[in-house]
Amino acid sequence: MIRRHETNPLIKPEMVKPSRSGYRVRGVFNPAAAVYGDEIVLLLRVAEDCESKDGRVAVPYYRFEGGRGHPEILEVRADDPAVQLKDTRGVVYEGRDYLSTLSHIRLARSRDGVNFKVDEKPFIYPCHESESFGVEDARVTKIGDNYYINYTAVSGDGFATALAATENFVDIDRKGIIFPPQNKDVSILPEKIKGKYCALHRPNNDGFGLPSIWYSESQDLIHWGNHKCLARPLDTMWEKMKIGGGAAPIKTREGWLEIYHGKGEDHVYSLSLLLLDLNQPSLVLKRGREPILFPQEKYETEGFFPNVVFSNGLIEKDDGRLFIYYGACDETVCLAETTVESLLNTLK
């Protein structure tokens, strides 16, 4: 049903130029995908850190000035009494949190969907305190002439979802936060339903229940309401911890087809299917009981964060093929091929 591309991984960290001197790329993964002109454009999440040596600690951070973010490096002695190490995720220095890695969004372009050239500079990078811990995991939806890009903005206040728009993947219009903390995994449907924009999102509920996929509506893509819980994690080994949406659902004759991710036993991430009603996307028609893709290959089971496949980028080709771009181990970009028809048949 699904075939991994023989050249996987398509993009590795060593293929990506650091965004500044002193930074190093540790992961390039979880790409959004869009067709622009005669190219496939991927919006890569690029995670960078700094090398610490000679008894010193070095971490990346952004300084904000004049509506722009400026990448900097904090370097201090490891035995400085003002330093508190926070396992592998970062440090606290003089009461302020710093992460060991920061992410931005970088573009990669290809005419065949397999061989990509990665831009040398970031496309979306932290520009505001709400993005001080990085911008991550973009998703893109084309509506009219605009490509609407939503991404996770991370800061000391938690993770939120911000929106930006572009017509050419050069100029970008930042719209600001559209789903406040704690919320992520937002995917916007590519057309209005009954006069309203529709989206899937994933609030991070604490105390009761598990993180689940929700539905909401908007008149303007900025203000969202009519929130409903769409699907909760199944009590299976594949998603008993949480679930979240992937790329925007694909319109088929049978309904809106959504490829979502689940986190299950031993922190394994896999991909599964939902089918939503065409005229009422808050209604689930069918749901797969088993994943369509789970970690099997070495590049999916061994890496920065082992046993992860995570997709937020799909391209439906004119010949019926479906390209599923996915991140493996929070480290590389990979490709799996199938057809919409094959996926629909798994739900029958």
C-alpha positions as CSV (number, residue, x, y, z in Angstrom):
1,M,0.0,0.0,0.0
2,I,2.8,2.4,0.9
3,R,6.3,2.3,-0.6
4,R,9.2,4.1,1.0
5,H,11.4,5.8,-1.5
6,E,14.6,4.0,-2.2
7,T,16.8,7.1,-1.7
8,N,15.5,7.8,1.8
9,P,16.4,9.9,3.7
10,L,16.0,12.6,1.1
11,I,17.5,15.4,3.2
12,K,20.0,15.0,6.1
13,P,21.4,17.6,8.5
14,E,24.8,17.7,6.7
15,M,23.0,18.9,3.6
16,V,21.8,22.1,5.3
17,K,23.9,25.2,5.9
18,P,23.7,26.6,9.5
19,S,21.9,29.9,9.8
20,R,25.0,31.6,11.3
21,S,28.6,30.9,12.2
22,G,28.8,29.0,15.5
23,Y,25.5,27.1,14.9
24,R,25.3,23.5,13.7
25,V,22.4,21.7,12.2
26,R,21.3,18.7,14.3
27,G,18.0,17.9,12.6
28,V,16.0,18.7,9.4
29,F,12.6,17.2,9.6
30,N,8.8,17.4,9.7
31,P,8.3,19.3,6.4
32,A,5.2,21.0,5.1
33,A,4.8,20.6,1.3
34,A,3.2,22.7,-1.5
35,V,3.3,22.9,-5.3
36,Y,4.5,26.3,-6.5
37,G,4.8,26.7,-10.3
38,D,6.6,23.7,-11.6
39,E,8.3,22.9,-8.3
40,I,7.5,21.1,-5.1
41,V,8.4,23.3,-2.1
42,L,9.1,21.8,1.3
43,L,9.0,24.0,4.4
44,L,11.6,22.2,6.6
45,R,12.0,22.4,10.3
46,V,15.7,23.0,10.9
47,A,17.0,22.5,14.5
48,E,20.3,24.0,15.4
49,D,22.5,24.0,18.5
50,C,26.0,25.1,19.4
51,E,29.0,23.0,20.3
52,S,30.1,23.3,23.9
53,K,33.8,22.6,24.7
54,D,36.6,23.3,27.1
55,G,34.4,23.3,30.2
56,R,32.0,25.8,28.8
57,V,28.3,25.7,27.9
58,A,27.1,27.2,24.6
59,V,23.4,27.5,23.6
60,P,21.6,29.4,20.8
61,Y,19.1,32.2,21.5
62,Y,17.4,35.0,19.7
63,R,17.7,38.7,20.5
64,F,14.7,40.7,19.4
65,E,15.0,44.3,18.2
66,G,13.1,46.4,15.7
67,G,10.6,43.6,14.9
68,R,13.4,41.2,13.9
69,G,15.1,38.3,15.6
70,H,18.9,38.2,15.7
71,P,20.5,34.8,16.3
72,E,23.1,34.9,19.2
73,I,25.1,32.5,21.3
74,L,25.2,32.4,25.1
75,E,28.6,30.9,26.2
76,V,29.4,30.6,29.9
77,R,31.6,28.4,32.1
78,A,29.9,25.2,33.1
79,D,30.9,25.7,36.7
80,D,29.4,29.3,36.8
81,P,27.1,29.3,39.9
82,A,24.5,31.1,37.8
83,V,24.2,28.1,35.5
84,Q,21.7,25.3,36.1
85,L,21.8,22.4,33.6
86,K,18.3,21.0,32.6
87,D,19.1,17.5,31.3
88,T,19.7,17.6,27.5
89,R,17.1,20.3,26.8
90,G,19.0,23.4,27.9
91,V,20.2,25.5,30.8
92,V,19.0,28.2,33.1
93,Y,21.4,31.1,33.3
94,E,20.7,33.9,35.8
95,G,17.1,32.8,36.1
96,R,16.4,32.7,32.3
97,D,15.7,29.6,30.3
98,Y,17.7,28.7,27.2
99,L,17.1,25.6,25.1
100,S,19.9,23.4,23.7
101,T,18.4,23.6,20.2
102,L,16.3,26.2,18.4
103,S,14.3,25.6,15.2
104,H,13.4,27.7,12.2
105,I,11.6,27.1,8.9
106,R,13.8,26.7,5.8
107,L,12.7,26.1,2.2
108,A,13.8,23.3,-0.1
109,R,12.8,23.1,-3.8
110,S,12.6,20.2,-6.3
111,R,11.2,19.6,-9.8
112,D,10.8,15.8,-9.3
113,G,9.8,15.8,-5.7
114,V,12.9,13.7,-4.7
115,N,16.0,15.7,-5.3
116,F,15.9,18.9,-3.3
117,K,18.0,22.0,-3.1
118,V,17.9,23.6,0.3
119,D,17.9,27.4,0.6
120,E,20.9,28.8,2.5
121,K,18.9,31.1,4.7
122,P,15.8,30.7,6.9
123,F,12.4,31.5,5.5
124,I,10.5,31.9,8.8
125,Y,12.6,32.5,11.9
126,P,11.8,33.8,15.4
127,C,10.9,37.5,15.3
128,H,8.9,38.0,18.6
129,E,9.1,36.9,22.2
130,S,6.3,34.5,21.6
131,E,8.8,32.6,19.3
132,S,11.8,32.9,21.5
133,F,12.3,29.1,21.8
134,G,11.9,28.6,18.0
135,V,9.3,28.1,15.3
136,E,8.5,24.5,14.3
137,D,6.5,22.1,12.2
138,A,4.8,24.2,9.5
139,R,1.7,23.2,7.6
140,V,0.6,25.0,4.4
141,T,-2.7,25.3,2.7
142,K,-3.3,27.1,-0.7
143,I,-6.5,29.1,-0.8
144,G,-6.9,31.3,-3.9
145,D,-3.6,32.9,-4.7
146,N,-2.3,32.7,-1.1
147,Y,-0.4,29.9,0.6
148,Y,-1.4,30.0,4.3
149,I,1.4,28.7,6.6
150,N,0.7,27.9,10.2
151,Y,3.5,26.9,12.5
152,T,4.2,26.2,16.1
153,A,5.6,29.2,18.0
154,V,7.4,28.1,21.2
155,S,8.4,30.3,24.1
156,G,8.5,30.3,27.9
157,D,4.8,30.7,27.8
158,G,4.3,27.3,26.0
159,F,3.5,26.4,22.4
160,A,1.0,28.3,20.3
161,T,0.1,28.3,16.6
162,A,0.9,31.3,14.4
163,L,-0.2,32.1,10.9
164,A,1.6,33.6,7.9
165,A,0.8,34.1,4.3
166,T,2.8,34.2,1.0
167,E,2.1,34.3,-2.7
168,N,5.6,33.6,-3.9
169,F,7.6,31.9,-1.1
170,V,9.7,35.0,-0.9
171,D,7.6,37.7,0.7
172,I,5.8,36.8,3.9
173,D,2.9,38.4,5.8
174,R,2.8,37.4,9.4
175,K,-0.7,37.3,10.9
176,G,0.2,36.5,14.5
177,I,-1.0,33.8,16.9
178,I,-4.3,32.2,16.0
179,F,-4.5,29.4,18.6
180,P,-3.0,30.4,22.0
181,P,-1.0,28.1,24.3
182,Q,-1.1,25.2,24.6
183,N,-2.1,24.3,21.1
184,K,-0.4,22.9,18.0
185,D,-0.9,20.5,15.0
186,V,-3.2,22.9,13.2
187,S,-4.2,22.1,9.6
188,I,-6.5,24.4,7.6
189,L,-8.9,22.9,5.0
190,P,-8.2,24.1,1.4
191,E,-11.7,25.5,0.9
192,K,-14.6,27.0,2.8
193,I,-17.4,24.8,4.0
194,K,-20.8,26.5,4.2
195,G,-19.1,29.9,4.0
196,K,-16.5,29.2,6.8
197,Y,-12.9,28.3,7.0
198,C,-12.3,25.0,8.9
199,A,-9.3,23.6,10.7
200,L,-8.1,20.8,12.9
201,H,-6.1,21.6,16.0
202,R,-4.7,19.9,19.1
203,P,-5.2,21.5,22.5
204,N,-2.9,20.1,25.2
205,N,-5.4,19.2,27.8
206,D,-4.0,18.4,31.3
207,G,-5.8,16.7,34.2
208,F,-8.5,15.0,32.2
209,G,-8.4,13.0,29.0
210,L,-5.5,12.8,26.5
211,P,-4.4,15.2,23.8
212,S,-6.9,14.8,20.9
213,I,-7.8,16.2,17.5
214,W,-10.3,19.0,17.6
215,Y,-12.3,20.9,14.9
216,S,-13.0,24.6,14.7
217,E,-14.4,27.3,12.3
218,S,-13.5,30.8,11.3
219,Q,-14.8,33.7,9.2
220,D,-11.3,35.2,8.7
221,L,-8.6,32.6,9.4
222,I,-7.7,34.7,12.5
223,H,-10.6,34.2,15.0
224,W,-11.6,30.6,15.6
225,G,-14.6,29.2,17.4
226,N,-17.2,26.4,17.4
227,H,-14.6,24.0,18.8
228,K,-15.4,20.3,19.0
229,C,-13.4,17.3,19.9
230,L,-13.2,15.3,16.7
231,A,-11.2,12.2,17.6
232,R,-9.6,10.9,20.8
233,P,-6.7,8.4,21.1
234,L,-7.6,4.8,20.6
235,D,-6.6,2.5,23.4
236,T,-4.1,0.7,21.2
237,M,-0.3,0.3,21.3
238,W,-0.1,2.8,18.5
239,E,-1.8,5.9,20.0
240,K,-2.6,5.4,23.6
241,M,-0.6,8.5,24.7
242,K,-1.9,11.2,22.2
243,I,-2.8,12.0,18.6
244,G,-2.6,15.0,16.4
245,G,-3.4,16.1,12.9
246,G,-1.0,16.2,10.0
247,A,-1.2,18.1,6.7
248,A,-4.5,19.6,5.5
249,P,-7.0,16.9,4.7
250,I,-7.3,15.7,1.0
251,K,-10.7,16.1,-0.7
252,T,-11.9,12.7,-2.1
253,R,-15.2,11.5,-3.4
254,E,-15.8,9.7,-0.1
255,G,-14.8,12.5,2.2
256,W,-11.9,14.5,3.6
257,L,-9.0,12.1,4.1
258,E,-6.7,13.0,7.0
259,I,-3.4,11.4,7.8
260,Y,-2.7,11.9,11.5
261,H,0.0,10.9,13.9
262,G,-0.3,8.9,17.1
263,K,2.1,8.5,20.0
264,G,1.9,5.0,21.6
265,E,3.8,2.6,23.7
266,D,7.5,3.3,24.2
267,H,7.0,6.7,22.7
268,V,6.7,5.3,19.1
269,Y,5.1,7.7,16.6
270,S,3.1,6.3,13.7
271,L,0.6,7.5,11.0
272,S,-3.1,6.6,10.7
273,L,-6.2,7.6,8.8
274,L,-9.4,9.5,9.4
275,L,-12.2,10.1,6.9
276,L,-14.4,13.2,7.5
277,D,-17.7,14.2,6.0
278,L,-17.4,16.5,3.0
279,N,-20.1,18.9,4.1
280,Q,-19.6,18.5,7.8
281,P,-15.9,18.0,8.5
282,S,-16.6,17.8,12.3
283,L,-18.2,14.3,11.6
284,V,-15.9,11.3,11.4
285,L,-17.1,8.8,8.9
286,K,-14.4,6.2,9.2
287,R,-11.2,5.6,11.1
288,G,-8.3,3.2,10.6
289,R,-7.5,0.8,13.5
290,E,-4.0,0.1,12.4
291,P,-1.3,2.6,11.2
292,I,-0.5,3.0,7.6
293,L,3.2,3.8,8.4
294,F,5.3,3.1,11.5
295,P,9.0,3.0,12.3
296,Q,10.7,0.0,10.6
297,E,13.7,1.2,8.7
298,K,17.0,2.0,10.5
299,Y,16.6,5.7,9.7
300,E,13.2,5.6,11.4
301,T,14.2,3.6,14.5
302,E,17.7,5.0,15.2
303,G,18.4,8.7,15.5
304,F,18.1,11.9,17.5
305,F,14.6,10.8,18.8
306,P,14.2,7.1,17.9
307,N,11.1,5.4,16.6
308,V,9.4,8.4,15.0
309,V,7.6,8.9,11.7
310,F,5.8,12.3,11.6
311,S,4.1,13.8,8.5
312,N,2.7,17.3,7.9
313,G,3.3,17.5,4.2
314,L,1.4,15.8,1.3
315,I,1.4,16.3,-2.4
316,E,-1.3,14.8,-4.6
317,K,0.2,14.2,-8.1
318,D,-1.8,14.5,-11.4
319,D,-1.2,10.8,-12.1
320,G,-2.9,9.7,-8.9
321,R,0.2,9.2,-6.8
322,L,0.3,10.7,-3.3
323,F,3.7,11.8,-1.9
324,I,3.8,11.6,1.9
325,Y,6.8,13.7,3.2
326,Y,7.7,12.8,6.7
327,G,10.3,13.4,9.4
328,A,12.2,10.4,10.7
329,C,13.6,10.4,14.3
330,D,13.4,14.2,14.4
331,E,16.5,14.1,12.2
332,T,15.8,13.6,8.5
333,V,13.3,14.1,5.7
334,C,11.9,11.1,4.0
335,L,9.3,10.2,1.4
336,A,6.7,7.5,1.1
337,E,4.5,7.0,-2.0
338,T,0.9,5.6,-2.2
339,T,-2.4,6.6,-3.9
340,V,-5.5,8.1,-2.4
341,E,-7.4,5.1,-3.7
342,S,-5.2,2.7,-1.8
343,L,-5.7,4.6,1.4
344,L,-9.5,4.7,1.0
345,N,-9.5,1.0,0.4
346,T,-7.9,0.4,3.8
347,L,-10.9,2.0,5.4
348,K,-13.5,-0.3,3.8
